[in-house]
Amino acid sequence: MRDQKERIYSIERLTKAEFRYALKFNLITQEQYDKYLQELNELMSYIYEKYKDDPSFYPDDWDQINNYYEKIVALD
């Protein structure tokens, strides 16, 4: 379980860093930045709440996380 939590934390940290980088170099607008952060916060809240007592992640949850991450990295 610890490994999964660390993976989620790493995804969250890296994604936020990418947002800051994109905003700094005007690759995204402040509005997009705020939207992406809000979506990330909602996803992380869902994950943390769902798995606070459950040690196992399900494949569909990883798919949701990966889809979100790929969407944001592509800045769609």
Secondary structure, DSSP 8 states (H G I E B T S, - for coil): -HHHHHHHHHHHHHHHHHHHHHHHTTSS-HHHHHHHHHHHHHHHHHHHHHHSS-----HHHHHHHHHHHHHHHTT-
